[in-house]
Amino acid sequence: MKASETHDLKDDELVAKLIDAKQEAFNLRFRHATGELENTSRLGAAKRDIARLLTVARSRGIDVEKETKRI
């Protein structure tokens, strides 16, 4: 996901994407630990996606912890 795409998301879409990105990062870490993951560069990309989404959320003043528990 590019930064411009992240900035264009609405608040609720941003939180949903963040939840999906965290779930994807977890799955990638799990697959890497079991030896199933072939493209390990995807781990770094997933971390950058999460960081990008968190940066935009914090700049908008969204309480990420509260919003992720709500959904």
PDB file of N, CA, C and O in Angstrom:
ATOM      1  N   MET A   1       0.837  -1.167   0.000  1.00  0.00           N
ATOM      2  CA  MET A   1       0.000   0.000   0.000  1.00  0.00           C
ATOM      3  C   MET A   1       0.890   1.241   0.000  1.00  0.00           C
ATOM      4  O   MET A   1       1.863   1.318   0.750  1.00  0.00           O
ATOM      5  N   LYS A   2       0.555   2.186  -0.828  1.00  0.00           N
ATOM      6  CA  LYS A   2       1.325   3.416  -0.920  1.00  0.00           C
ATOM      7  C   LYS A   2       0.807   4.442   0.091  1.00  0.00           C
ATOM      8  O   LYS A   2      -0.321   4.345   0.576  1.00  0.00           O
ATOM      9  N   ALA A   3       1.642   5.408   0.390  1.00  0.00           N
ATOM     10  CA  ALA A   3       1.276   6.432   1.372  1.00  0.00           C
ATOM     11  C   ALA A   3       0.081   7.250   0.890  1.00  0.00           C
ATOM     12  O   ALA A   3      -0.785   7.610   1.688  1.00  0.00           O
ATOM     13  N   SER A   4       0.027   7.543  -0.391  1.00  0.00           N
ATOM     14  CA  SER A   4      -1.092   8.330  -0.906  1.00  0.00           C
ATOM     15  C   SER A   4      -2.409   7.572  -0.767  1.00  0.00           C
ATOM     16  O   SER A   4      -3.450   8.183  -0.526  1.00  0.00           O
ATOM     17  N   GLU A   5      -2.373   6.260  -0.916  1.00  0.00           N
ATOM     18  CA  GLU A   5      -3.577   5.453  -0.731  1.00  0.00           C
ATOM     19  C   GLU A   5      -4.005   5.469   0.729  1.00  0.00           C
ATOM     20  O   GLU A   5      -5.198   5.484   1.031  1.00  0.00           O
ATOM     21  N   THR A   6      -3.053   5.465   1.616  1.00  0.00           N
ATOM     22  CA  THR A   6      -3.344   5.473   3.044  1.00  0.00           C
ATOM     23  C   THR A   6      -3.994   6.782   3.463  1.00  0.00           C
ATOM     24  O   THR A   6      -4.933   6.783   4.258  1.00  0.00           O
ATOM     25  N   HIS A   7      -3.503   7.893   2.935  1.00  0.00           N
ATOM     26  CA  HIS A   7      -4.048   9.204   3.294  1.00  0.00           C
ATOM     27  C   HIS A   7      -5.459   9.401   2.752  1.00  0.00           C
ATOM     28  O   HIS A   7      -6.222  10.200   3.297  1.00  0.00           O
ATOM     29  N   ASP A   8      -5.815   8.688   1.692  1.00  0.00           N
ATOM     30  CA  ASP A   8      -7.132   8.840   1.085  1.00  0.00           C
ATOM     31  C   ASP A   8      -8.219   8.039   1.793  1.00  0.00           C
ATOM     32  O   ASP A   8      -9.400   8.237   1.510  1.00  0.00           O
ATOM     33  N   LEU A   9      -7.856   7.145   2.700  1.00  0.00           N
ATOM     34  CA  LEU A   9      -8.833   6.307   3.380  1.00  0.00           C
ATOM     35  C   LEU A   9      -9.618   7.108   4.416  1.00  0.00           C
ATOM     36  O   LEU A   9      -9.100   8.047   5.021  1.00  0.00           O
ATOM     37  N   LYS A  10     -10.879   6.717   4.608  1.00  0.00           N
ATOM     38  CA  LYS A  10     -11.680   7.294   5.684  1.00  0.00           C
ATOM     39  C   LYS A  10     -11.237   6.657   6.996  1.00  0.00           C
ATOM     40  O   LYS A  10     -10.525   5.653   6.995  1.00  0.00           O
ATOM     41  N   ASP A  11     -11.657   7.237   8.106  1.00  0.00           N
ATOM     42  CA  ASP A  11     -11.196   6.784   9.417  1.00  0.00           C
ATOM     43  C   ASP A  11     -11.549   5.318   9.680  1.00  0.00           C
ATOM     44  O   ASP A  11     -10.699   4.550  10.131  1.00  0.00           O
ATOM     45  N   ASP A  12     -12.794   4.924   9.402  1.00  0.00           N
ATOM     46  CA  ASP A  12     -13.192   3.544   9.665  1.00  0.00           C
ATOM     47  C   ASP A  12     -12.480   2.560   8.735  1.00  0.00           C
ATOM     48  O   ASP A  12     -12.154   1.444   9.138  1.00  0.00           O
ATOM     49  N   GLU A  13     -12.241   2.980   7.487  1.00  0.00           N
ATOM     50  CA  GLU A  13     -11.493   2.130   6.554  1.00  0.00           C
ATOM     51  C   GLU A  13     -10.045   1.996   7.001  1.00  0.00           C
ATOM     52  O   GLU A  13      -9.436   0.937   6.853  1.00  0.00           O
ATOM     53  N   LEU A  14      -9.503   3.069   7.545  1.00  0.00           N
ATOM     54  CA  LEU A  14      -8.128   3.065   8.024  1.00  0.00           C
ATOM     55  C   LEU A  14      -7.953   2.065   9.164  1.00  0.00           C
ATOM     56  O   LEU A  14      -6.983   1.308   9.189  1.00  0.00           O
ATOM     57  N   VAL A  15      -8.883   2.064  10.093  1.00  0.00           N
ATOM     58  CA  VAL A  15      -8.824   1.136  11.225  1.00  0.00           C
ATOM     59  C   VAL A  15      -8.981  -0.300  10.732  1.00  0.00           C
ATOM     60  O   VAL A  15      -8.290  -1.198  11.214  1.00  0.00           O
ATOM     61  N   ALA A  16      -9.882  -0.524   9.778  1.00  0.00           N
ATOM     62  CA  ALA A  16     -10.075  -1.871   9.233  1.00  0.00           C
ATOM     63  C   ALA A  16      -8.815  -2.360   8.519  1.00  0.00           C
ATOM     64  O   ALA A  16      -8.429  -3.519   8.670  1.00  0.00           O
ATOM     65  N   LYS A  17      -8.180  -1.492   7.751  1.00  0.00           N
ATOM     66  CA  LYS A  17      -6.936  -1.857   7.063  1.00  0.00           C
ATOM     67  C   LYS A  17      -5.832  -2.170   8.070  1.00  0.00           C
ATOM     68  O   LYS A  17      -5.026  -3.076   7.858  1.00  0.00           O
ATOM     69  N   LEU A  18      -5.800  -1.417   9.161  1.00  0.00           N
ATOM     70  CA  LEU A  18      -4.796  -1.644  10.188  1.00  0.00           C
ATOM     71  C   LEU A  18      -4.981  -3.016  10.834  1.00  0.00           C
ATOM     72  O   LEU A  18      -4.006  -3.730  11.065  1.00  0.00           O
ATOM     73  N   ILE A  19      -6.195  -3.377  11.118  1.00  0.00           N
ATOM     74  CA  ILE A  19      -6.482  -4.689  11.692  1.00  0.00           C
ATOM     75  C   ILE A  19      -6.070  -5.788  10.714  1.00  0.00           C
ATOM     76  O   ILE A  19      -5.458  -6.779  11.112  1.00  0.00           O
ATOM     77  N   ASP A  20      -6.404  -5.613   9.441  1.00  0.00           N
ATOM     78  CA  ASP A  20      -6.019  -6.593   8.423  1.00  0.00           C
ATOM     79  C   ASP A  20      -4.506  -6.702   8.289  1.00  0.00           C
ATOM     80  O   ASP A  20      -3.971  -7.800   8.137  1.00  0.00           O
ATOM     81  N   ALA A  21      -3.820  -5.574   8.344  1.00  0.00           N
ATOM     82  CA  ALA A  21      -2.359  -5.579   8.201  1.00  0.00           C
ATOM     83  C   ALA A  21      -1.699  -6.275   9.390  1.00  0.00           C
ATOM     84  O   ALA A  21      -0.723  -7.005   9.218  1.00  0.00           O
ATOM     85  N   LYS A  22      -2.221  -6.055  10.578  1.00  0.00           N
ATOM     86  CA  LYS A  22      -1.666  -6.726  11.756  1.00  0.00           C
ATOM     87  C   LYS A  22      -1.899  -8.231  11.676  1.00  0.00           C
ATOM     88  O   LYS A  22      -1.024  -9.013  12.046  1.00  0.00           O
ATOM     89  N   GLN A  23      -3.060  -8.638  11.200  1.00  0.00           N
ATOM     90  CA  GLN A  23      -3.359 -10.064  11.048  1.00  0.00           C
ATOM     91  C   GLN A  23      -2.447 -10.690   9.991  1.00  0.00           C
ATOM     92  O   GLN A  23      -1.955 -11.804  10.170  1.00  0.00           O
ATOM     93  N   GLU A  24      -2.225  -9.971   8.894  1.00  0.00           N
ATOM     94  CA  GLU A  24      -1.338 -10.466   7.846  1.00  0.00           C
ATOM     95  C   GLU A  24       0.092 -10.611   8.362  1.00  0.00           C
ATOM     96  O   GLU A  24       0.757 -11.602   8.059  1.00  0.00           O
ATOM     97  N   ALA A  25       0.568  -9.646   9.129  1.00  0.00           N
ATOM     98  CA  ALA A  25       1.917  -9.704   9.691  1.00  0.00           C
ATOM     99  C   ALA A  25       2.053 -10.901  10.630  1.00  0.00           C
ATOM    100  O   ALA A  25       3.080 -11.579  10.635  1.00  0.00           O
ATOM    101  N   PHE A  26       1.026 -11.155  11.414  1.00  0.00           N
ATOM    102  CA  PHE A  26       1.050 -12.313  12.307  1.00  0.00           C
ATOM    103  C   PHE A  26       1.144 -13.604  11.508  1.00  0.00           C
ATOM    104  O   PHE A  26       1.943 -14.485  11.826  1.00  0.00           O
ATOM    105  N   ASN A  27       0.321 -13.711  10.468  1.00  0.00           N
ATOM    106  CA  ASN A  27       0.327 -14.920   9.639  1.00  0.00           C
ATOM    107  C   ASN A  27       1.670 -15.110   8.943  1.00  0.00           C
ATOM    108  O   ASN A  27       2.158 -16.235   8.833  1.00  0.00           O
ATOM    109  N   LEU A  28       2.267 -14.024   8.477  1.00  0.00           N
ATOM    110  CA  LEU A  28       3.569 -14.123   7.823  1.00  0.00           C
ATOM    111  C   LEU A  28       4.649 -14.564   8.808  1.00  0.00           C
ATOM    112  O   LEU A  28       5.496 -15.392   8.474  1.00  0.00           O
ATOM    113  N   ARG A  29       4.621 -14.014  10.016  1.00  0.00           N
ATOM    114  CA  ARG A  29       5.598 -14.427  11.027  1.00  0.00           C
ATOM    115  C   ARG A  29       5.428 -15.897  11.378  1.00  0.00           C
ATOM    116  O   ARG A  29       6.414 -16.611  11.563  1.00  0.00           O
ATOM    117  N   PHE A  30       4.197 -16.347  11.470  1.00  0.00           N
ATOM    118  CA  PHE A  30       3.925 -17.750  11.787  1.00  0.00           C
ATOM    119  C   PHE A  30       4.422 -18.655  10.667  1.00  0.00           C
ATOM    120  O   PHE A  30       5.063 -19.674  10.926  1.00  0.00           O
ATOM    121  N   ARG A  31       4.127 -18.284   9.421  1.00  0.00           N
ATOM    122  CA  ARG A  31       4.581 -19.087   8.282  1.00  0.00           C
ATOM    123  C   ARG A  31       6.097 -19.086   8.167  1.00  0.00           C
ATOM    124  O   ARG A  31       6.684 -20.088   7.760  1.00  0.00           O
ATOM    125  N   HIS A  32       6.743 -17.970   8.522  1.00  0.00           N
ATOM    126  CA  HIS A  32       8.198 -17.901   8.485  1.00  0.00           C
ATOM    127  C   HIS A  32       8.809 -18.825   9.548  1.00  0.00           C
ATOM    128  O   HIS A  32       9.812 -19.493   9.296  1.00  0.00           O
ATOM    129  N   ALA A  33       8.201 -18.856  10.724  1.00  0.00           N
ATOM    130  CA  ALA A  33       8.712 -19.686  11.811  1.00  0.00           C
ATOM    131  C   ALA A  33       8.572 -21.174  11.493  1.00  0.00           C
ATOM    132  O   ALA A  33       9.398 -21.977  11.927  1.00  0.00           O
ATOM    133  N   THR A  34       7.543 -21.546  10.745  1.00  0.00           N
ATOM    134  CA  THR A  34       7.343 -22.954  10.405  1.00  0.00           C
ATOM    135  C   THR A  34       8.063 -23.347   9.124  1.00  0.00           C
ATOM    136  O   THR A  34       8.064 -24.518   8.746  1.00  0.00           O
ATOM    137  N   GLY A  35       8.673 -22.376   8.456  1.00  0.00           N
ATOM    138  CA  GLY A  35       9.439 -22.688   7.251  1.00  0.00           C
ATOM    139  C   GLY A  35       8.631 -22.700   5.968  1.00  0.00           C
ATOM    140  O   GLY A  35       9.146 -23.114   4.930  1.00  0.00           O
ATOM    141  N   GLU A  36       7.392 -22.263   6.004  1.00  0.00           N
ATOM    142  CA  GLU A  36       6.539 -22.275   4.819  1.00  0.00           C
ATOM    143  C   GLU A  36       6.700 -21.039   3.942  1.00  0.00           C
ATOM    144  O   GLU A  36       6.373 -21.072   2.755  1.00  0.00           O
ATOM    145  N   LEU A  37       7.199 -19.953   4.518  1.00  0.00           N
ATOM    146  CA  LEU A  37       7.264 -18.682   3.805  1.00  0.00           C
ATOM    147  C   LEU A  37       8.479 -18.647   2.891  1.00  0.00           C
ATOM    148  O   LEU A  37       9.615 -18.791   3.343  1.00  0.00           O
ATOM    149  N   GLU A  38       8.225 -18.454   1.593  1.00  0.00           N
ATOM    150  CA  GLU A  38       9.322 -18.383   0.633  1.00  0.00           C
ATOM    151  C   GLU A  38       9.773 -16.951   0.393  1.00  0.00           C
ATOM    152  O   GLU A  38      10.971 -16.697   0.265  1.00  0.00           O
ATOM    153  N   ASN A  39       8.850 -16.026   0.330  1.00  0.00           N
ATOM    154  CA  ASN A  39       9.168 -14.622   0.063  1.00  0.00           C
ATOM    155  C   ASN A  39       9.265 -13.879   1.395  1.00  0.00           C
ATOM    156  O   ASN A  39       8.280 -13.308   1.863  1.00  0.00           O
ATOM    157  N   THR A  40      10.441 -13.886   1.999  1.00  0.00           N
ATOM    158  CA  THR A  40      10.599 -13.295   3.323  1.00  0.00           C
ATOM    159  C   THR A  40      10.608 -11.768   3.279  1.00  0.00           C
ATOM    160  O   THR A  40      10.476 -11.129   4.323  1.00  0.00           O
ATOM    161  N   SER A  41      10.758 -11.180   2.114  1.00  0.00           N
ATOM    162  CA  SER A  41      10.729  -9.724   2.029  1.00  0.00           C
ATOM    163  C   SER A  41       9.343  -9.174   2.342  1.00  0.00           C
ATOM    164  O   SER A  41       9.192  -7.992   2.650  1.00  0.00           O
ATOM    165  N   ARG A  42       8.350 -10.019   2.262  1.00  0.00           N
ATOM    166  CA  ARG A  42       6.981  -9.596   2.572  1.00  0.00           C
ATOM    167  C   ARG A  42       6.827  -9.245   4.049  1.00  0.00           C
ATOM    168  O   ARG A  42       5.954  -8.455   4.412  1.00  0.00           O
ATOM    169  N   LEU A  43       7.678  -9.833   4.911  1.00  0.00           N
ATOM    170  CA  LEU A  43       7.643  -9.497   6.340  1.00  0.00           C
ATOM    171  C   LEU A  43       7.940  -8.015   6.559  1.00  0.00           C
ATOM    172  O   LEU A  43       7.230  -7.339   7.304  1.00  0.00           O
ATOM    173  N   GLY A  44       8.977  -7.520   5.918  1.00  0.00           N
ATOM    174  CA  GLY A  44       9.332  -6.110   6.049  1.00  0.00           C
ATOM    175  C   GLY A  44       8.283  -5.199   5.465  1.00  0.00           C
ATOM    176  O   GLY A  44       8.004  -4.131   6.009  1.00  0.00           O
ATOM    177  N   ALA A  45       7.694  -5.620   4.346  1.00  0.00           N
ATOM    178  CA  ALA A  45       6.650  -4.809   3.719  1.00  0.00           C
ATOM    179  C   ALA A  45       5.421  -4.725   4.624  1.00  0.00           C
ATOM    180  O   ALA A  45       4.778  -3.678   4.703  1.00  0.00           O
ATOM    181  N   ALA A  46       5.095  -5.812   5.298  1.00  0.00           N
ATOM    182  CA  ALA A  46       3.948  -5.813   6.207  1.00  0.00           C
ATOM    183  C   ALA A  46       4.200  -4.873   7.387  1.00  0.00           C
ATOM    184  O   ALA A  46       3.295  -4.160   7.819  1.00  0.00           O
ATOM    185  N   LYS A  47       5.428  -4.873   7.907  1.00  0.00           N
ATOM    186  CA  LYS A  47       5.763  -3.966   9.003  1.00  0.00           C
ATOM    187  C   LYS A  47       5.662  -2.510   8.563  1.00  0.00           C
ATOM    188  O   LYS A  47       5.169  -1.664   9.309  1.00  0.00           O
ATOM    189  N   ARG A  48       6.127  -2.221   7.359  1.00  0.00           N
ATOM    190  CA  ARG A  48       6.049  -0.850   6.855  1.00  0.00           C
ATOM    191  C   ARG A  48       4.602  -0.421   6.643  1.00  0.00           C
ATOM    192  O   ARG A  48       4.256   0.733   6.898  1.00  0.00           O
ATOM    193  N   ASP A  49       3.749  -1.342   6.176  1.00  0.00           N
ATOM    194  CA  ASP A  49       2.330  -1.016   6.007  1.00  0.00           C
ATOM    195  C   ASP A  49       1.693  -0.659   7.349  1.00  0.00           C
ATOM    196  O   ASP A  49       0.931   0.303   7.447  1.00  0.00           O
ATOM    197  N   ILE A  50       2.011  -1.439   8.379  1.00  0.00           N
ATOM    198  CA  ILE A  50       1.458  -1.165   9.704  1.00  0.00           C
ATOM    199  C   ILE A  50       1.943   0.195  10.198  1.00  0.00           C
ATOM    200  O   ILE A  50       1.157   0.987  10.719  1.00  0.00           O
ATOM    201  N   ALA A  51       3.220   0.462  10.037  1.00  0.00           N
ATOM    202  CA  ALA A  51       3.781   1.745  10.489  1.00  0.00           C
ATOM    203  C   ALA A  51       3.147   2.909   9.742  1.00  0.00           C
ATOM    204  O   ALA A  51       2.850   3.943  10.340  1.00  0.00           O
ATOM    205  N   ARG A  52       2.940   2.748   8.452  1.00  0.00           N
ATOM    206  CA  ARG A  52       2.333   3.808   7.643  1.00  0.00           C
ATOM    207  C   ARG A  52       0.904   4.070   8.107  1.00  0.00           C
ATOM    208  O   ARG A  52       0.498   5.224   8.240  1.00  0.00           O
ATOM    209  N   LEU A  53       0.135   3.005   8.353  1.00  0.00           N
ATOM    210  CA  LEU A  53      -1.244   3.160   8.800  1.00  0.00           C
ATOM    211  C   LEU A  53      -1.311   3.787  10.196  1.00  0.00           C
ATOM    212  O   LEU A  53      -2.166   4.632  10.461  1.00  0.00           O
ATOM    213  N   LEU A  54      -0.410   3.372  11.079  1.00  0.00           N
ATOM    214  CA  LEU A  54      -0.390   3.942  12.423  1.00  0.00           C
ATOM    215  C   LEU A  54      -0.017   5.421  12.399  1.00  0.00           C
ATOM    216  O   LEU A  54      -0.561   6.211  13.170  1.00  0.00           O
ATOM    217  N   THR A  55       0.899   5.797  11.526  1.00  0.00           N
ATOM    218  CA  THR A  55       1.301   7.196  11.422  1.00  0.00           C
ATOM    219  C   THR A  55       0.140   8.076  10.995  1.00  0.00           C
ATOM    220  O   THR A  55      -0.075   9.148  11.559  1.00  0.00           O
ATOM    221  N   VAL A  56      -0.605   7.622   9.998  1.00  0.00           N
ATOM    222  CA  VAL A  56      -1.748   8.395   9.520  1.00  0.00           C
ATOM    223  C   VAL A  56      -2.829   8.455  10.595  1.00  0.00           C
ATOM    224  O   VAL A  56      -3.442   9.502  10.806  1.00  0.00           O
ATOM    225  N   ALA A  57      -3.063   7.337  11.270  1.00  0.00           N
ATOM    226  CA  ALA A  57      -4.089   7.309  12.317  1.00  0.00           C
ATOM    227  C   ALA A  57      -3.739   8.263  13.452  1.00  0.00           C
ATOM    228  O   ALA A  57      -4.604   8.982  13.952  1.00  0.00           O
ATOM    229  N   ARG A  58      -2.493   8.273  13.852  1.00  0.00           N
ATOM    230  CA  ARG A  58      -2.081   9.151  14.951  1.00  0.00           C
ATOM    231  C   ARG A  58      -2.107  10.612  14.539  1.00  0.00           C
ATOM    232  O   ARG A  58      -2.411  11.480  15.356  1.00  0.00           O
ATOM    233  N   SER A  59      -1.794  10.893  13.292  1.00  0.00           N
ATOM    234  CA  SER A  59      -1.843  12.287  12.843  1.00  0.00           C
ATOM    235  C   SER A  59      -3.280  12.800  12.785  1.00  0.00           C
ATOM    236  O   SER A  59      -3.518  14.000  12.920  1.00  0.00           O
ATOM    237  N   ARG A  60      -4.229  11.901  12.585  1.00  0.00           N
ATOM    238  CA  ARG A  60      -5.646  12.288  12.584  1.00  0.00           C
ATOM    239  C   ARG A  60      -6.241  12.305  13.983  1.00  0.00           C
ATOM    240  O   ARG A  60      -7.372  12.753  14.173  1.00  0.00           O
ATOM    241  N   GLY A  61      -5.499  11.827  14.947  1.00  0.00           N
ATOM    242  CA  GLY A  61      -5.988  11.813  16.318  1.00  0.00           C
ATOM    243  C   GLY A  61      -6.882  10.633  16.632  1.00  0.00           C
ATOM    244  O   GLY A  61      -7.700  10.707  17.548  1.00  0.00           O
ATOM    245  N   ILE A  62      -6.744   9.555  15.899  1.00  0.00           N
ATOM    246  CA  ILE A  62      -7.547   8.363  16.134  1.00  0.00           C
ATOM    247  C   ILE A  62      -6.886   7.547  17.241  1.00  0.00           C
ATOM    248  O   ILE A  62      -5.691   7.261  17.181  1.00  0.00           O
ATOM    249  N   ASP A  63      -7.671   7.176  18.249  1.00  0.00           N
ATOM    250  CA  ASP A  63      -7.168   6.313  19.316  1.00  0.00           C
ATOM    251  C   ASP A  63      -7.226   4.880  18.802  1.00  0.00           C
ATOM    252  O   ASP A  63      -8.280   4.245  18.812  1.00  0.00           O
ATOM    253  N   VAL A  64      -6.094   4.388  18.360  1.00  0.00           N
ATOM    254  CA  VAL A  64      -6.013   3.097  17.674  1.00  0.00           C
ATOM    255  C   VAL A  64      -6.395   1.954  18.604  1.00  0.00           C
ATOM    256  O   VAL A  64      -7.098   1.032  18.190  1.00  0.00           O
ATOM    257  N   GLU A  65      -5.946   1.999  19.848  1.00  0.00           N
ATOM    258  CA  GLU A  65      -6.242   0.923  20.792  1.00  0.00           C
ATOM    259  C   GLU A  65      -7.742   0.794  21.031  1.00  0.00           C
ATOM    260  O   GLU A  65      -8.283  -0.312  21.043  1.00  0.00           O
ATOM    261  N   LYS A  66      -8.406   1.924  21.221  1.00  0.00           N
ATOM    262  CA  LYS A  66      -9.843   1.910  21.470  1.00  0.00           C
ATOM    263  C   LYS A  66     -10.617   1.439  20.251  1.00  0.00           C
ATOM    264  O   LYS A  66     -11.574   0.674  20.367  1.00  0.00           O
ATOM    265  N   GLU A  67     -10.195   1.902  19.081  1.00  0.00           N
ATOM    266  CA  GLU A  67     -10.893   1.557  17.847  1.00  0.00           C
ATOM    267  C   GLU A  67     -10.734   0.087  17.477  1.00  0.00           C
ATOM    268  O   GLU A  67     -11.678  -0.520  16.970  1.00  0.00           O
ATOM    269  N   THR A  68      -9.568  -0.496  17.719  1.00  0.00           N
ATOM    270  CA  THR A  68      -9.378  -1.892  17.362  1.00  0.00           C
ATOM    271  C   THR A  68     -10.127  -2.819  18.327  1.00  0.00           C
ATOM    272  O   THR A  68     -10.523  -3.917  17.936  1.00  0.00           O
ATOM    273  N   LYS A  69     -10.323  -2.403  19.551  1.00  0.00           N
ATOM    274  CA  LYS A  69     -11.100  -3.209  20.493  1.00  0.00           C
ATOM    275  C   LYS A  69     -12.586  -3.144  20.189  1.00  0.00           C
ATOM    276  O   LYS A  69     -13.331  -4.081  20.477  1.00  0.00           O
ATOM    277  N   ARG A  70     -13.012  -2.028  19.601  1.00  0.00           N
ATOM    278  CA  ARG A  70     -14.431  -1.818  19.292  1.00  0.00           C
ATOM    279  C   ARG A  70     -14.902  -2.742  18.187  1.00  0.00           C
ATOM    280  O   ARG A  70     -16.046  -3.195  18.202  1.00  0.00           O
ATOM    281  N   ILE A  71     -14.034  -3.024  17.231  1.00  0.00           N
ATOM    282  CA  ILE A  71     -14.434  -3.832  16.059  1.00  0.00           C
ATOM    283  C   ILE A  71     -14.306  -5.292  16.368  1.00  0.00           C
ATOM    284  O   ILE A  71     -14.593  -6.131  15.515  1.00  0.00           O
TER     285      ILE A  71
END
